Amino acid sequence: MRDAAPQTIYLADYTPFGFDVDEVHLTFDLAPSATHVRARIRFSPNPDATDRTFFLHGENLTLLGAKIDGETVKPKVTPEGLTCDVPSIPFTWESHVQIDPAANTALEGLYQSGGMYCTQCEAEGFRKITYYPDRPDVMSTFTVRINGPHPVLLSNGNLVSSGDGWAEWHDPWRKPAYLFALVAGDLVAHRDSFTTMEGRTVDLALYVRPGDEGKCAFGMQALKDSMAWDENVYGRAYDLDVFNIVAVDDFNMGAMENKGLNIFNASAVLASPETSTDMNFERIEAIIAHEYFHNWTGNRITCRDWFQLCLKEGLTVFRDSQFTSDMRSASVKRIGDVIDLRARQFPEDQGPLAHPVRPESFQEINNFYTATVYEKGAEVIGMLRTLVGADAYKRALDMYFDRHDGQACTIEDWLQVFEDATGRDLGQFKRWYNQAGTPHLTVTETYKNATYTLTFTQNTPPSAATPDPQPLVIPVAVGLLDASGVEVMETQVLEVTDATQSFAFAGHSAKPTASILRNFSAPVVLEFDADHAALLAHDTDPFNRWESGRALALASLLATITKGSAPDNDYLQGIASILRDDSLDPAYRALMLGLPGQPELAAALHRRGDTPDPQAIFDAVRGMKEALAQTLKDDLPRLYARHQVTASYAPDAEQSGTRSLGNAALSLLTLLDNGDTAQTQYDAATNMTQQLAALANLIRAGRGDAALADFETQWQDDRLVMDKWFALQVSEAKPDDAADTAKALTRHRDFNWKNPNRFRATLGALAMHHAGFHAADGSGYALLADWLIKLDPVNPQTTARMCSAFQTWRRYDQIRQSLMAKELDRIASTPDLSRDTTEMITRIRNA
């Protein structure tokens, strides 16, 4: 049956629930197709509410009975929930429902994964478990009894008691239903402990499938590092007797911060040198930190409603970025974050899916777990810290935790804390939360009478979400260098608040060179005719030095695409100089060798009024890599040899950086030796970082068939490594072959399209292959649409999120636009299309 037609929900319409939930008792009798859930919930009238309608959410539930204060009642049941007449005084509600975890392929609520029972309740999955006011501002304590023939029975909080075939858990901290979790199955625990700064011992366990025990040590250490860091930097100690993590194969997201029982996509927690790359290790470390940090920024203080999602996610992403910066390299982390922001969030801001960091309305909340909420939300936190300073930021956070512990809060609560802690008026700053779009910051310079003046003009393009954007508070970090590259003014943070605003710097005997937007101090598009060659050579700000190299590369590539120009020699020589500087961090130099992404080039062409040609973009990038290889041909053998790690593998910053530069050199060497060095590395590789990098280069050189067969034979029994095998073949395919490669892989015996990881590894890799997805014959569009139509009735969340591949469809030529419009219309006309996918397709198509 078709989902109910999407209905728009508005922030302005918020009203509190009519009842407080004093305590919740749940009993689960687990069975694959007929799990019984008995709920006993104590309600009392909410004195702050005016509407006392008793409505409990519930979807896909079979109601077997209901009672109020022990008396049987007959509630009115609809597909969305139930209503019932209730007393005007406190009362106890009891319900008995039956659910079918085995048939729950959407992976929301209680479902089965490889014989294991697990839950995913954010955002609105708890209503698929039992009838309940499934909204984040309804918080309560939970006591849970699980009955089932499984050796491991887990829920939130502390274990109260257990016996053969049962366990009872109690979570003393009030929480919303979206943080509820349950896991049951045949699992093995990797155990450890942590002593908090208060002297309490916390038992830690990472539960995995039998056979995965050897992939737990890194994740456990990352958890302990996160706990220590949150104490040292934010003063936040853990608050339960146990902290459990469970690795699950079938999971729509990376992980979930359920109170005391984090559930992780197996790819986000399992790691070993043989099966995981350096990037996997860093990602796992960051995700474990992120979910742990939610214990305070998300759990102890949660969201009043889902419009406030950025309150927990933006803040926690900022916190996990700080953690990674401290654990590894701050400059490398900052550059990586900006690359990701430009690749994922900027296109969102510039297209039909644009929305404010705090949206004003939504139809399906699952569609707002976006880069804007997460990554741009984190940038807003970073700007706030920059504006008030590190010390004031710390005071404000301490006040936030003290004032709002145990509450469901709003952005207004968050900003009020900063106003109270600092005395600043943040009324204009709040626009960052309320306006969609990426601001463009245009800068001009003048020099006269020993005074250097910078004039800033800000403009945010209007969108359907924000038709009349107003000026923002933009913190712009600026430094000045003299003609020899010596810094003559250390970094100052300018606050641009007007549509046009000037800042003068007196006392300069010669015109300085400006380094603007240091450390990417605001998420804007900067338009400034900077002396990028000088900044690439001399800038003391690591981000802006990298940014200048990026800007030179971007300008050169655009000239190649539009005019057929040769690669810019200033760029080539500047990069060569940096690559030869062994005093620089290898990871930083590896980033310097990177080129702007092909979607980024398409966006830049579109901003200039040009129509992007994906094949021409692909060819220009390939040509620039060949030019870099020729420029560095005498250096690459030494660079590659110098950056081979002979010590025992460690996923730390030092070794990871060394390998990253060695493999960056390998990618250029492959253009010179047709893959000979890559073959040698593949044959000798003792870790996945080296093996996978070599395999990628062999595929690029047209020599990948034998290595791909060998890799499959070696790793066919490891599901996470095979995800890499699927993804690499598509991502490294030639543009004309990408869709055919993906289609062939969908016929492979190990292609399980119902598993989100495998689906994303194959079809997601196609969507991210810019020239391949946008092949002129439309084969990429058609193949992805075929599979989205097939997946939607099984897993609407994954389907809807992957629809974003089409969000830039109006950027391209008329033929491609017509081909994409055809596929969008085909998806939209599919019978019984989910609410999730309907909303996404409608927003994209109607842009």
ZAMARGU-4260 file (C-alpha; in steps of 0.2 Angstrom, whole numbers, plus 5000, padded with zeros to 4 digits):
<rodrens>
0) 5000/5000/5000 | 5007/5017/4996 | 5013/5027/5010 | 5002/5042/5016 | 5004/5057/5005
5) 5018/5068/5013 | 5012/5081/5024 | 5022/5097/5028 | 5027/5099/5046 | 5032/5117/5052
10) 5043/5123/5066 | 5031/5137/5069 | 5017/5124/5074 | 5027/5116/5088 | 5016/5113/5104
15) 5022/5102/5119 | 5014/5085/5121 | 4999/5085/5133 | 5007/5072/5145 | 5023/5069/5154
20) 5030/5051/5154 | 5036/5047/5171 | 5043/5030/5168 | 5043/5016/5155 | 5043/4998/5157
25) 5045/4987/5142 | 5045/4968/5140 | 5051/4959/5124 | 5047/4941/5120 | 5058/4939/5105
30) 5053/4929/5090 | 5059/4932/5072 | 5041/4935/5064 | 5031/4937/5080 | 5040/4947/5093
35) 5028/4952/5107 | 5031/4969/5116 | 5022/4974/5132 | 5023/4992/5138 | 5018/4999/5155
40) 5020/5018/5155 | 5016/5030/5168 | 5008/5046/5161 | 5004/5062/5170 | 4996/5079/5163
45) 5009/5091/5157 | 5006/5108/5165 | 5014/5117/5151 | 5003/5109/5138 | 4986/5116/5132
50) 4981/5101/5121 | 4977/5086/5131 | 4974/5074/5116 | 4981/5057/5120 | 4989/5052/5104
55) 5003/5038/5103 | 5013/5035/5087 | 5013/5018/5080 | 5016/5010/5063 | 5016/4992/5057
60) 5010/4986/5074 | 4997/4973/5078 | 4988/4979/5094 | 4983/4964/5105 | 4977/4973/5120
65) 4977/4989/5129 | 4973/4995/5147 | 4972/5010/5158 | 4975/5008/5176 | 4971/4989/5174
70) 4955/4991/5165 | 4954/4986/5146 | 4951/5000/5134 | 4947/5000/5115 | 4958/5014/5107
75) 4955/5021/5090 | 4969/5014/5079 | 4975/5022/5062 | 4990/5017/5052 | 4999/5032/5061
80) 4995/5028/5079 | 4981/5028/5091 | 4970/5039/5102 | 4961/5035/5117 | 4950/5044/5131
85) 4961/5045/5147 | 4959/5052/5164 | 4964/5070/5169 | 4975/5063/5183 | 4991/5053/5182
90) 4987/5035/5175 | 4996/5019/5169 | 4995/5014/5151 | 4998/4996/5146 | 4999/4989/5128
95) 5003/4973/5120 | 5008/4973/5102 | 5016/4960/5090 | 5029/4965/5077 | 5039/4956/5063
100) 5057/4960/5064 | 5062/4947/5051 | 5051/4957/5038 | 5058/4974/5043 | 5069/4977/5028
105) 5068/4996/5031 | 5080/4994/5046 | 5070/5006/5057 | 5063/5000/5073 | 5067/4982/5078
110) 5074/4971/5064 | 5085/4957/5061 | 5103/4957/5054 | 5111/4940/5051 | 5101/4932/5064
115) 5104/4946/5077 | 5090/4957/5083 | 5094/4976/5084 | 5086/4993/5084 | 5087/5009/5075
120) 5075/5022/5082 | 5082/5039/5076 | 5073/5048/5070 | 5055/5040/5071 | 5059/5021/5073
125) 5052/5018/5090 | 5034/5020/5084 | 5038/5003/5075 | 5041/4995/5091 | 5027/5000/5102
130) 5014/5014/5104 | 5022/5029/5111 | 5024/5048/5110 | 5038/5046/5098 | 5045/5064/5099
135) 5062/5070/5106 | 5054/5082/5119 | 5046/5067/5128 | 5059/5060/5140 | 5058/5046/5153
140) 5068/5033/5162 | 5067/5016/5154 | 5067/4998/5162 | 5068/4984/5149 | 5066/4965/5151
145) 5072/4955/5136 | 5066/4937/5135 | 5075/4926/5121 | 5086/4911/5118 | 5101/4922/5114
150) 5118/4922/5124 | 5118/4941/5123 | 5104/4952/5128 | 5107/4971/5128 | 5098/4987/5131
155) 5101/5005/5137 | 5108/5009/5155 | 5115/4997/5168 | 5111/4978/5169 | 5099/4975/5184
160) 5098/4956/5184 | 5099/4942/5171 | 5096/4923/5170 | 5095/4909/5157 | 5086/4917/5142
165) 5082/4934/5150 | 5090/4950/5155 | 5083/4966/5163 | 5091/4983/5160 | 5088/5000/5168
170) 5093/5017/5162 | 5092/5030/5176 | 5094/5045/5164 | 5079/5052/5156 | 5079/5050/5137
175) 5068/5052/5122 | 5062/5036/5113 | 5074/5039/5098 | 5089/5034/5110 | 5081/5017/5114
180) 5091/5002/5109 | 5090/4983/5110 | 5102/4970/5104 | 5100/4951/5105 | 5111/4938/5097
185) 5126/4926/5097 | 5139/4939/5099 | 5157/4939/5106 | 5163/4953/5118 | 5180/4962/5117
190) 5181/4969/5135 | 5190/4983/5144 | 5187/4996/5157 | 5190/5015/5160 | 5192/5025/5176
195) 5183/5042/5175 | 5190/5058/5182 | 5178/5055/5197 | 5186/5038/5201 | 5172/5027/5194
200) 5176/5011/5184 | 5166/5009/5168 | 5165/4992/5160 | 5167/4993/5142 | 5163/4980/5129
205) 5163/4979/5110 | 5151/4966/5104 | 5154/4958/5087 | 5150/4942/5077 | 5161/4927/5080
210) 5176/4928/5069 | 5177/4947/5071 | 5186/4947/5087 | 5203/4952/5080 | 5196/4968/5073
215) 5191/4976/5090 | 5207/4982/5098 | 5208/4999/5088 | 5190/5003/5091 | 5191/5000/5110
220) 5207/5011/5111 | 5197/5025/5101 | 5183/5024/5114 | 5195/5026/5128 | 5204/5040/5120
225) 5187/5048/5117 | 5182/5047/5135 | 5199/5054/5141 | 5198/5068/5128 | 5180/5073/5133
230) 5185/5074/5151 | 5201/5084/5148 | 5194/5096/5135 | 5176/5098/5140 | 5175/5092/5158
235) 5162/5079/5154 | 5163/5062/5162 | 5153/5046/5158 | 5138/5043/5169 | 5134/5024/5168
240) 5142/5009/5175 | 5144/5001/5157 | 5147/5007/5139 | 5143/4995/5125 | 5146/4995/5107
245) 5138/4983/5095 | 5144/4980/5076 | 5129/4977/5064 | 5131/4972/5046 | 5114/4980/5040
250) 5113/4998/5045 | 5107/5013/5036 | 5120/5025/5044 | 5137/5025/5051 | 5132/5023/5069
255) 5120/5028/5083 | 5122/5036/5100 | 5109/5026/5110 | 5112/5030/5128 | 5125/5017/5134
260) 5122/5005/5120 | 5130/5012/5103 | 5125/5002/5088 | 5138/5004/5074 | 5138/4999/5056
265) 5151/4986/5056 | 5162/4996/5043 | 5163/5010/5056 | 5170/5000/5070 | 5179/4984/5064
270) 5197/4987/5059 | 5213/4977/5056 | 5229/4982/5046 | 5226/4968/5034 | 5208/4973/5030
275) 5207/4992/5034 | 5215/5006/5026 | 5223/5021/5035 | 5207/5031/5030 | 5196/5017/5038
280) 5206/5019/5054 | 5204/5037/5055 | 5186/5037/5050 | 5182/5023/5064 | 5192/5034/5077
285) 5181/5049/5072 | 5164/5040/5072 | 5167/5032/5089 | 5172/5049/5096 | 5157/5057/5088
290) 5144/5044/5095 | 5153/5044/5112 | 5153/5063/5113 | 5134/5063/5110 | 5132/5056/5128
295) 5132/5074/5133 | 5128/5084/5117 | 5113/5074/5111 | 5108/5063/5125 | 5110/5072/5142
300) 5105/5088/5132 | 5094/5083/5117 | 5083/5092/5104 | 5066/5099/5108 | 5060/5094/5091
305) 5068/5088/5075 | 5070/5105/5068 | 5084/5107/5081 | 5094/5092/5074 | 5109/5103/5071
310) 5109/5107/5090 | 5116/5090/5093 | 5124/5085/5077 | 5133/5101/5072 | 5140/5103/5089
315) 5145/5085/5090 | 5153/5085/5073 | 5163/5101/5078 | 5168/5091/5094 | 5174/5076/5084
320) 5184/5087/5072 | 5193/5095/5087 | 5196/5077/5094 | 5204/5072/5077 | 5214/5088/5076
325) 5221/5084/5093 | 5224/5066/5089 | 5232/5068/5072 | 5236/5084/5062 | 5225/5100/5064
330) 5230/5107/5047 | 5227/5091/5038 | 5210/5088/5047 | 5205/5106/5043 | 5209/5104/5024
335) 5200/5087/5024 | 5184/5095/5032 | 5184/5108/5019 | 5186/5096/5005 | 5172/5087/5011
340) 5161/5102/5014 | 5164/5108/4996 | 5160/5091/4989 | 5144/5088/4999 | 5137/5103/5007
345) 5141/5117/4994 | 5131/5107/4981 | 5117/5105/4993 | 5117/5124/4996 | 5117/5128/4978
350) 5103/5116/4972 | 5085/5111/4975 | 5089/5103/4991 | 5095/5119/4999 | 5089/5122/5017
355) 5094/5131/5032 | 5105/5123/5046 | 5089/5123/5055 | 5075/5120/5043 | 5058/5129/5045
360) 5048/5114/5038 | 5050/5096/5032 | 5040/5082/5026 | 5051/5067/5030 | 5063/5070/5044
365) 5075/5056/5038 | 5079/5067/5023 | 5086/5081/5034 | 5101/5071/5040 | 5111/5081/5028
370) 5128/5089/5025 | 5120/5106/5029 | 5114/5100/5046 | 5130/5091/5051 | 5145/5099/5042
375) 5138/5117/5040 | 5131/5115/5057 | 5148/5111/5063 | 5155/5126/5054 | 5143/5138/5062
380) 5149/5131/5079 | 5167/5134/5074 | 5163/5152/5068 | 5155/5155/5085 | 5170/5149/5094
385) 5181/5160/5083 | 5170/5176/5087 | 5170/5174/5106 | 5187/5166/5108 | 5192/5149/5116
390) 5190/5154/5134 | 5173/5162/5132 | 5168/5147/5122 | 5173/5135/5136 | 5163/5146/5149
395) 5148/5146/5138 | 5149/5127/5136 | 5150/5124/5155 | 5135/5135/5157 | 5126/5126/5143
400) 5129/5109/5152 | 5124/5116/5169 | 5109/5125/5163 | 5101/5112/5152 | 5107/5095/5158
405) 5092/5083/5156 | 5082/5095/5145 | 5076/5095/5127 | 5082/5112/5120 | 5082/5123/5105
410) 5094/5134/5095 | 5088/5149/5105 | 5093/5140/5121 | 5110/5137/5114 | 5113/5155/5108
415) 5106/5162/5124 | 5119/5154/5134 | 5133/5162/5123 | 5124/5179/5125 | 5124/5177/5144
420) 5142/5171/5145 | 5149/5184/5134 | 5137/5199/5133 | 5137/5198/5114 | 5121/5201/5104
425) 5120/5186/5093 | 5104/5191/5084 | 5112/5193/5067 | 5123/5178/5070 | 5107/5168/5071
430) 5104/5170/5053 | 5117/5157/5050 | 5104/5145/5057 | 5089/5152/5048 | 5096/5156/5030
435) 5100/5143/5016 | 5114/5146/5004 | 5132/5148/5003 | 5138/5166/5005 | 5149/5173/4991
440) 5162/5185/4999 | 5170/5197/4986 | 5186/5206/4991 | 5194/5221/4983 | 5210/5229/4989
445) 5218/5247/4988 | 5234/5254/4994 | 5237/5272/4997 | 5248/5283/5008 | 5255/5268/5018
450) 5237/5262/5021 | 5231/5245/5014 | 5212/5243/5013 | 5202/5228/5010 | 5183/5230/5005
455) 5172/5215/5008 | 5155/5213/4999 | 5144/5198/5004 | 5130/5191/4994 | 5120/5175/4997
460) 5111/5169/4981 | 5092/5168/4984 | 5084/5151/4984 | 5067/5144/4987 | 5071/5141/5005
465) 5078/5158/5008 | 5071/5170/4994 | 5078/5186/5002 | 5094/5182/5012 | 5101/5196/5023
470) 5119/5200/5028 | 5127/5188/5040 | 5141/5190/5053 | 5156/5182/5044 | 5172/5180/5054
475) 5186/5183/5041 | 5204/5178/5047 | 5217/5189/5038 | 5236/5190/5039 | 5248/5201/5029
480) 5264/5196/5021 | 5278/5208/5013 | 5285/5205/4996 | 5298/5193/5002 | 5285/5182/5010
485) 5288/5188/5028 | 5272/5190/5039 | 5270/5208/5043 | 5253/5206/5052 | 5248/5191/5061
490) 5231/5184/5059 | 5217/5195/5064 | 5199/5191/5064 | 5188/5204/5055 | 5169/5204/5058
495) 5160/5207/5042 | 5142/5212/5046 | 5137/5223/5032 | 5133/5220/5014 | 5149/5230/5010
500) 5162/5234/5023 | 5180/5240/5023 | 5195/5238/5034 | 5210/5249/5034 | 5228/5243/5039
505) 5240/5258/5042 | 5259/5259/5043 | 5264/5248/5028 | 5278/5255/5018 | 5274/5244/5003
510) 5258/5235/4997 | 5257/5219/5007 | 5250/5202/5001 | 5234/5197/5009 | 5231/5180/5016
515) 5212/5180/5018 | 5200/5168/5026 | 5214/5159/5035 | 5210/5141/5041 | 5194/5143/5032
520) 5186/5154/5045 | 5169/5154/5037 | 5160/5143/5025 | 5159/5155/5011 | 5165/5156/4992
525) 5179/5168/4992 | 5181/5179/4977 | 5198/5188/4978 | 5212/5191/4965 | 5225/5185/4977
530) 5244/5182/4973 | 5242/5163/4974 | 5259/5160/4968 | 5267/5170/4982 | 5255/5163/4995
535) 5259/5145/4989 | 5277/5149/4992 | 5277/5158/5008 | 5260/5158/5018 | 5262/5154/5036
540) 5244/5148/5037 | 5244/5129/5032 | 5226/5130/5025 | 5228/5145/5015 | 5245/5139/5008
545) 5235/5123/5002 | 5221/5134/4996 | 5232/5144/4985 | 5239/5128/4977 | 5221/5123/4975
550) 5216/5140/4967 | 5230/5139/4955 | 5225/5122/4950 | 5207/5126/4948 | 5211/5141/4937
555) 5223/5131/4926 | 5210/5117/4924 | 5196/5129/4920 | 5207/5137/4907 | 5211/5120/4899
560) 5193/5115/4899 | 5187/5131/4891 | 5202/5137/4881 | 5212/5122/4878 | 5227/5130/4888
565) 5242/5120/4894 | 5244/5117/4913 | 5250/5132/4922 | 5268/5132/4925 | 5268/5142/4941
570) 5256/5129/4949 | 5267/5115/4943 | 5283/5122/4949 | 5275/5128/4966 | 5269/5111/4969
575) 5286/5103/4965 | 5294/5115/4977 | 5283/5109/4991 | 5285/5091/4987 | 5304/5093/4988
580) 5303/5101/5005 | 5305/5086/5017 | 5303/5098/5032 | 5284/5098/5028 | 5272/5085/5035
585) 5270/5071/5022 | 5251/5070/5025 | 5251/5089/5021 | 5261/5087/5005 | 5250/5072/4999
590) 5235/5084/5001 | 5245/5097/4991 | 5246/5084/4976 | 5227/5083/4976 | 5217/5092/4963
595) 5200/5100/4964 | 5186/5087/4962 | 5177/5085/4946 | 5160/5090/4953 | 5169/5106/4960
600) 5175/5110/4943 | 5158/5108/4936 | 5151/5120/4949 | 5164/5133/4946 | 5160/5132/4927
605) 5142/5134/4931 | 5145/5149/4942 | 5154/5157/4927 | 5140/5154/4916 | 5148/5139/4906
610) 5140/5123/4904 | 5150/5109/4911 | 5156/5094/4900 | 5159/5080/4912 | 5171/5071/4899
615) 5181/5087/4896 | 5183/5089/4915 | 5189/5071/4916 | 5201/5074/4902 | 5208/5090/4910
620) 5211/5082/4927 | 5220/5068/4918 | 5230/5080/4908 | 5235/5089/4924 | 5240/5073/4933
625) 5251/5069/4918 | 5259/5086/4918 | 5263/5084/4937 | 5271/5067/4933 | 5282/5075/4920
630) 5287/5089/4931 | 5291/5078/4945 | 5298/5063/4935 | 5315/5065/4943 | 5309/5067/4960
635) 5295/5053/4961 | 5306/5038/4963 | 5315/5046/4978 | 5299/5053/4985 | 5291/5036/4983
640) 5306/5026/4990 | 5308/5038/5005 | 5290/5036/5010 | 5289/5017/5012 | 5286/5012/5030
645) 5296/4997/5035 | 5291/4996/5054 | 5277/4986/5060 | 5260/4993/5054 | 5252/5007/5065
650) 5237/5018/5060 | 5245/5033/5069 | 5247/5050/5061 | 5265/5048/5057 | 5264/5031/5048
655) 5248/5036/5039 | 5255/5052/5033 | 5271/5043/5026 | 5260/5031/5017 | 5248/5044/5010
660) 5263/5053/5002 | 5271/5037/4996 | 5254/5032/4988 | 5252/5050/4981 | 5269/5048/4972
665) 5263/5030/4966 | 5248/5037/4957 | 5260/5049/4947 | 5273/5036/4945 | 5260/5024/4937
670) 5257/5037/4923 | 5276/5036/4919 | 5279/5017/4921 | 5262/5010/4916 | 5260/5002/4933
675) 5276/4992/4936 | 5279/5000/4953 | 5261/4997/4957 | 5262/4979/4953 | 5278/4977/4964
680) 5269/4986/4978 | 5253/4975/4976 | 5264/4959/4977 | 5273/4964/4992 | 5259/4973/5002
685) 5256/4967/5020 | 5242/4979/5024 | 5226/4985/5016 | 5232/5003/5013 | 5246/4998/5002
690) 5237/4983/4993 | 5222/4994/4989 | 5232/5009/4983 | 5242/4997/4972 | 5226/4989/4965
695) 5218/5006/4961 | 5234/5011/4951 | 5234/4994/4942 | 5216/4997/4936 | 5220/5015/4930
700) 5235/5008/4920 | 5223/4995/4912 | 5232/4980/4921 | 5220/4977/4935 | 5211/4961/4929
705) 5224/4948/4937 | 5225/4958/4953 | 5206/4960/4955 | 5204/4941/4953 | 5218/4938/4966
710) 5210/4951/4978 | 5193/4943/4976 | 5201/4925/4980 | 5210/4932/4995 | 5196/4942/5002
715) 5179/4934/4996 | 5175/4929/5014 | 5177/4946/5022 | 5161/4956/5018 | 5169/4973/5022
720) 5184/4971/5011 | 5173/4965/4997 | 5164/4981/4998 | 5180/4989/4994 | 5182/4977/4979
725) 5165/4982/4972 | 5168/5001/4975 | 5185/5002/4967 | 5180/4994/4951 | 5167/5006/4948
730) 5176/5022/4954 | 5191/5018/4944 | 5182/5013/4928 | 5184/5023/4912 | 5169/5035/4910
735) 5162/5025/4896 | 5163/5009/4906 | 5157/5015/4923 | 5139/5011/4921 | 5143/4994/4912
740) 5155/4990/4926 | 5142/4993/4940 | 5129/4984/4930 | 5140/4968/4929 | 5144/4969/4947
745) 5125/4969/4952 | 5125/4952/4944 | 5139/4946/4955 | 5135/4932/4967 | 5140/4943/4982
750) 5130/4958/4977 | 5117/4959/4991 | 5107/4974/4986 | 5097/4974/5002 | 5113/4977/5012
755) 5116/4996/5013 | 5135/4995/5013 | 5135/4984/4997 | 5122/4994/4988 | 5132/5010/4992
760) 5148/5002/4987 | 5142/4998/4970 | 5128/5010/4965 | 5134/5024/4976 | 5152/5023/4968
765) 5143/5025/4951 | 5134/5041/4957 | 5151/5048/4963 | 5160/5044/4947 | 5156/5061/4939
770) 5160/5058/4921 | 5154/5040/4922 | 5137/5044/4930 | 5135/5059/4918 | 5140/5048/4902
775) 5132/5056/4887 | 5121/5041/4883 | 5112/5042/4900 | 5117/5024/4905 | 5122/5030/4922
780) 5106/5039/4925 | 5096/5024/4919 | 5105/5011/4929 | 5104/5021/4946 | 5086/5024/4943
785) 5082/5006/4940 | 5090/5001/4956 | 5082/5015/4966 | 5065/5010/4960 | 5069/4992/4966
790) 5076/4997/4983 | 5063/5009/4988 | 5050/4997/4994 | 5063/4988/5004 | 5074/5002/5011
795) 5066/5020/5008 | 5080/5029/5018 | 5094/5023/5008 | 5084/5026/4992 | 5080/5044/4997
800) 5098/5048/5001 | 5105/5042/4985 | 5092/5052/4975 | 5103/5067/4979 | 5114/5061/4964
805) 5102/5070/4953 | 5102/5086/4963 | 5113/5096/4951 | 5103/5090/4935 | 5100/5108/4929
810) 5119/5112/4929 | 5122/5102/4913 | 5118/5103/4894 | 5100/5101/4888 | 5102/5083/4882
815) 5109/5077/4899 | 5095/5087/4908 | 5082/5078/4897 | 5089/5061/4901 | 5090/5065/4920
820) 5072/5072/4920 | 5066/5057/4911 | 5073/5046/4925 | 5067/5057/4939 | 5049/5056/4931
825) 5051/5037/4930 | 5055/5036/4948 | 5041/5048/4953 | 5028/5038/4944 | 5033/5022/4952
830) 5018/5014/4961 | 5018/5014/4980 | 5034/5026/4981 | 5039/5029/4999 | 5036/5046/5007
835) 5055/5048/5009 | 5059/5046/4991 | 5043/5055/4985 | 5049/5071/4994 | 5067/5070/4988
840) 5062/5067/4970 | 5049/5081/4970 | 5061/5094/4977 | 5074/5089/4965 | 5063/5088/4949
845) 5054/5104/4953 | 5069/5115/4955
</rodrens>
